[in-house]
Amino acid sequence: MQGGRHLNPTPHADYHAPAMIWRNINLGSLLICLAILTACPRPAPAPKDGRYPLQGEIVSVDQARRQLTVKHGAIPGLMPAMTMIYDLKDPAQVKRLWPGDHIRADLVVQNGKADLENVTVLGK
C-alpha cells in the first residue's frame, strides 16, 4: 500500500501469456511434424533370399554388362509385375538372347542381389 492506494500487480496470467503462446506453437509444430513423418513412405523391405520362377519378355540386351531388361509378370511373394534390369548368372547365355524373346527363368535372390539363371526362350 502506497499513499493509501493499493498497487495492483500485473496479473499472474500476463507474465505467462508468452510462454503459453510458445507452448501452443511448439505443440502445433510437433503435431505437424508427426503427421508428415507418418505420411512419408517407408523403404521397401529387402527381398527374401530364394529362387522364384519368372516369365516375361526381353526388352533389351546389354551384352557388355551381361544384363537383360525384362518386362515380367508378378512374382508371387516377391514383387508385382514390372520391367527391371537383371544380371545373368551365366554370361554365355547373353549371346543367344534377343529383344522380343519370351522367356522363362529362375530369379535367384541372394543377399539383396537378383540374378537370372536357367533362361529358356519360349518364343518370339
Contact map, one row per residue, 1 for C-alpha under 8 A:
1111111000000000000000000000000000000000000000000000000000000000000000000000000000000000000000000000000000000000000000000000
1111111000000000000000000000000000000000000000000000000000000000000000000000000000000000000000000000000000000000000000000000
1111100000000000000000000000000000000000000000000000000000000000000000000000000000000000000000000000000000000000000000000000
1111110000000000000000000000000000000000000000000000000000000000000000000000000000000000000000000000000000000000000000000000
1111111000000000000000000000000000000000000000000000000000000000000000000000000000000000000000000000000000000000000000000000
1101111100000000000000000000000000000000000000000000000000000000000000000000000000000000000000000000000000000000000000000000
1100111110000000000000000000000000000000000000000000000000000000000000000000000000000000000000000000000000000000000000000000
0000011111000000000000000000000000000000000000000000000000000000000000000000000000000000000000000000000000000000000000000000
0000001111100000000000000000000000000000000000000000000000000000000000000000000000000000000000000000000000000000000000000000
0000000111110110000000000000000000000000000000000000000000000000000000000000000000000000000000000000000000000000000000000000
0000000011111110000000000000000000000000000000000000000000000000000000000000000000000000000000000000000000000000000000000000
0000000001111111000000000000000000000000000000000000000000000000000000000000000000000000000000000000000000000000000000000000
0000000000111111100000000000000000000000000000000000000000000000000000000000000000000000000000000000000000000000000000000000
0000000001111111100000000000000000000000000000000000000000000000000000000000000000000000000000000000000000000000000000000000
0000000001111111110000000000000000000000000000000000000000000000000000000000000000000000000000000000000000000000000000000000
0000000000011111111100000000000000000000000000000000000000000000000000000000000000000000000000000000000000000000000000000000
0000000000001111111110000000000000000000000000000000000000000000000000000000000000000000000000000000000000000000000000000000
0000000000000011111111000000000000000000000000000000000000000000000000000000000000000000000000000000000000000000000000000000
0000000000000001111111100000000000000000000000000000000000000000000000000000000000000000000000000000000000000000000000000000
0000000000000001111111110000000000000000000000000000000000000000000000000000000000000000000000000000000000000000000000000000
0000000000000000111111111000000000000000000000000000000000000000000000000000000000000000000000000000000000000000000000000000
0000000000000000011111111100000000000000000000000000000000000000000000000000000000000000000000000000000000000000000000000000
0000000000000000001111111110000000000000000000000000000000000000000000000000000000000000000000000000000000000000000000000000
0000000000000000000111111111000000000000000000000000000000000000000000000000000000000000000000000000000000000000000000000000
0000000000000000000011111111100000000000000000000000000000000000000000000000000000000000000000000000000000000000000000000000
0000000000000000000001111111110000000000000000000000000000000000000000000000000000000000000000000000000000000000000000000000
0000000000000000000000111111111000000000000000000000000000000000000000000000000000000000000000000000000000000000000000000000
0000000000000000000000011111111100000000000000000000000000000000000000000000000000000000000000000000000000000000000000000000
0000000000000000000000001111111110000000000000000000000000000000000000000000000000000000000000000000000000000000000000000000
0000000000000000000000000111111111000000000000000000000000000000000000000000000000000000000000000000000000000000000000000000
0000000000000000000000000011111111100000000000000000000000000000000000000000000000000000000000000000000000000000000000000000
0000000000000000000000000001111111110000000000000000000000000000000000000000000000000000000000000000000000000000000000000000
0000000000000000000000000000111111111000000000000000000000000000000000000000000000000000000000000000000000000000000000000000
0000000000000000000000000000011111111100000000000000000000000000000000000000000000000000000000000000000000000000000000000000
0000000000000000000000000000001111111110000000000000000000000000000000000000000000000000000000000000000000000000000000000000
0000000000000000000000000000000111111111000000000000000000000000000000000000000000000000000000000000000000000000000000000000
0000000000000000000000000000000011111111000000000000000000000000000000000000000000000000000000000000000000000000000000000000
0000000000000000000000000000000001111111000000000000000000000000000000000000000000000000000000000000000000000000000000000000
0000000000000000000000000000000000111111100000000000000000000000000000000000000000000000000000000000000000000000000000000000
0000000000000000000000000000000000011111110000000000000000000000000000000000000000000000000000000000000000000000000000000000
0000000000000000000000000000000000000011111000000000000000000000000000000000000000000000000000000000000000000000000000000000
0000000000000000000000000000000000000001111100000000000000000000000000000000000000000000000000000000000000000000000000000000
0000000000000000000000000000000000000000111110000000000000000000000000000000000000000000000000000000000000000000000000000000
0000000000000000000000000000000000000000011111000000000000000000000000000000000000000000000000000000000000000000000000000000
0000000000000000000000000000000000000000001111100000000000000000000000000000000000000000000000000000000000000000000000000000
0000000000000000000000000000000000000000000111110000000000000000000000000000000000000000000000000000000000000001000000000000
0000000000000000000000000000000000000000000011111000000000000000000000000000010000000000000000000000000000001001000000000000
0000000000000000000000000000000000000000000001111100000000000000000000000000010000000000000000000000000000001101000000000000
0000000000000000000000000000000000000000000000111110000000000000000000000000000000000000000000000000000000011111000000000000
0000000000000000000000000000000000000000000000011111000000000000000000000000000000000000000000000000000000011100000000000000
0000000000000000000000000000000000000000000000001111100000000000000000000000000000000000000000000000000001111000000000000000
0000000000000000000000000000000000000000000000000111110000000000000000000010000000000000000000000000000001110000000000000000
0000000000000000000000000000000000000000000000000011111000000000000000000010000000000000000000000000000111100000000000000000
0000000000000000000000000000000000000000000000000001111100000000000000011010000000000000000000000000000111100000000000000000
0000000000000000000000000000000000000000000000000000111110000000000000011000000000000000000000000000011110000000000000000000
0000000000000000000000000000000000000000000000000000011111000000000001111000000000000000000000000000011100000000000000000000
0000000000000000000000000000000000000000000000000000001111100000000001110000000000000000000000000011111000000000000000000000
0000000000000000000000000000000000000000000000000000000111111000000111100000000000000000000000000111111000000000000000000000
0000000000000000000000000000000000000000000000000000000011111000000111100000000000000000000000000011000000000000000000000000
0000000000000000000000000000000000000000000000000000000001111100000111000000000000000000000000000110000000000000000000000000
0000000000000000000000000000000000000000000000000000000001111110011110000000000000000000000001001110000000000000000000000000
0000000000000000000000000000000000000000000000000000000000011111111100000000000000000000000000000000000000000000000000000000
0000000000000000000000000000000000000000000000000000000000001111111000000000000000000000000001100000000000000000000000000000
0000000000000000000000000000000000000000000000000000000000000111111000000000000000000000000000000000000000000000000000000000
0000000000000000000000000000000000000000000000000000000000000111111000000000000000000010000000000000000000000000000000000000
0000000000000000000000000000000000000000000000000000000000001111111100000000000000000011001001000000000000000000000000000000
0000000000000000000000000000000000000000000000000000000000001111111110000000000000001111000001000000000000000000000000000000
0000000000000000000000000000000000000000000000000000000001111100011111000000000000001111000001000000000000000000000000000000
0000000000000000000000000000000000000000000000000000000001111000001111100000000000111100000000000000000000000000000000000000
0000000000000000000000000000000000000000000000000000000111110000000111110000000000111100000000000000000000000000000000000000
0000000000000000000000000000000000000000000000000000000111100000000011111000000011110000000000000000000000000000000000000000
0000000000000000000000000000000000000000000000000000011110000000000001111100000011100000000000000000000000000000000000000000
0000000000000000000000000000000000000000000000000000011100000000000000111110000111000000000000000000000000000000000000000000
0000000000000000000000000000000000000000000000000000000000000000000000011111001111000000000000000000000000000000000000000000
0000000000000000000000000000000000000000000000000001110000000000000000001111111110000000000000000000000000000000000000000000
0000000000000000000000000000000000000000000000000000000000000000000000000111111100000000000000000000000000000000000000000000
0000000000000000000000000000000000000000000000000000000000000000000000000011111000000000000000000000000000000000000000000000
0000000000000000000000000000000000000000000000110000000000000000000000000011111100000000000000000000000000000000000000000000
0000000000000000000000000000000000000000000000000000000000000000000000000111111110000000000000000000000000000000000000000000
0000000000000000000000000000000000000000000000000000000000000000000000001111011111000000000000000000000000000000000000000000
0000000000000000000000000000000000000000000000000000000000000000000000111110001111100000000000000000000000000000000000000000
0000000000000000000000000000000000000000000000000000000000000000000000111100000111110000000000000000000000000000000000000000
0000000000000000000000000000000000000000000000000000000000000000000011110000000011111000000000000000000000000000000000000000
0000000000000000000000000000000000000000000000000000000000000000000011100000000001111100000000000000000000000000000000000000
0000000000000000000000000000000000000000000000000000000000000000001111000000000000111110000000000000000000000000000000000000
0000000000000000000000000000000000000000000000000000000000000000001111000000000000011111000000000000000000000000011100000000
0000000000000000000000000000000000000000000000000000000000000000111100000000000000001111100000000000000000000000011100000000
0000000000000000000000000000000000000000000000000000000000000000011100000000000000000111111011000000000000000000001110000000
0000000000000000000000000000000000000000000000000000000000000000000000000000000000000011111000000000000000000000001110000000
0000000000000000000000000000000000000000000000000000000000000000000000000000000000000001111111000000000000000000000010000000
0000000000000000000000000000000000000000000000000000000000000000010000000000000000000001111111000000000000000000000000000000
0000000000000000000000000000000000000000000000000000000000000000000000000000000000000000011111100000000000000000000000000000
0000000000000000000000000000000000000000000000000000000000000000000000000000000000000001011111111000000000000000000000100000
0000000000000000000000000000000000000000000000000000000000001010011100000000000000000001011111111000000000000000000000000000
0000000000000000000000000000000000000000000000000000000000000010000000000000000000000000000111111000000000000000000000000000
0000000000000000000000000000000000000000000000000000000000000000000000000000000000000000000011111100000000000000000000000000
0000000000000000000000000000000000000000000000000000000000001000000000000000000000000000000011111110100000000000000000001000
0000000000000000000000000000000000000000000000000000000001011000000000000000000000000000000000011111100000000000000000000000
0000000000000000000000000000000000000000000000000000000011111000000000000000000000000000000000001111100000000000000000000000
0000000000000000000000000000000000000000000000000000000011100000000000000000000000000000000000000111110000000000000000000001
0000000000000000000000000000000000000000000000000000000011000000000000000000000000000000000000001111111000000000000000001111
0000000000000000000000000000000000000000000000000000001111000000000000000000000000000000000000000001111100000000000000001111
0000000000000000000000000000000000000000000000000000001111000000000000000000000000000000000000000000111110000000000000111110
0000000000000000000000000000000000000000000000000000111100000000000000000000000000000000000000000000011111000000000001111100
0000000000000000000000000000000000000000000000000000111000000000000000000000000000000000000000000000001111100000000111110000
0000000000000000000000000000000000000000000000000011110000000000000000000000000000000000000000000000000111110000000111100000
0000000000000000000000000000000000000000000000000011110000000000000000000000000000000000000000000000000011111000011110000000
0000000000000000000000000000000000000000000000001111000000000000000000000000000000000000000000000000000001111100011110000000
0000000000000000000000000000000000000000000000111110000000000000000000000000000000000000000000000000000000111111111000000000
0000000000000000000000000000000000000000000000011100000000000000000000000000000000000000000000000000000000011111110000000000
0000000000000000000000000000000000000000000000001000000000000000000000000000000000000000000000000000000000001111100000000000
0000000000000000000000000000000000000000000001111000000000000000000000000000000000000000000000000000000000001111110000000000
0000000000000000000000000000000000000000000000000000000000000000000000000000000000000000000000000000000000001111111000000000
0000000000000000000000000000000000000000000000000000000000000000000000000000000000000110000000000000000000111101111100000000
0000000000000000000000000000000000000000000000000000000000000000000000000000000000000111100000000000000000111000111110000000
0000000000000000000000000000000000000000000000000000000000000000000000000000000000000111100000000000000011110000011111100000
0000000000000000000000000000000000000000000000000000000000000000000000000000000000000001110000000000000011110000001111100000
0000000000000000000000000000000000000000000000000000000000000000000000000000000000000000000000000000000111000000000111110000
0000000000000000000000000000000000000000000000000000000000000000000000000000000000000000000010000000001111000000000111111000
0000000000000000000000000000000000000000000000000000000000000000000000000000000000000000000000000000001110000000000001111100
0000000000000000000000000000000000000000000000000000000000000000000000000000000000000000000000001000111100000000000000111110
0000000000000000000000000000000000000000000000000000000000000000000000000000000000000000000000000000111100000000000000011111
0000000000000000000000000000000000000000000000000000000000000000000000000000000000000000000000000000111000000000000000001111
0000000000000000000000000000000000000000000000000000000000000000000000000000000000000000000000000001110000000000000000000111
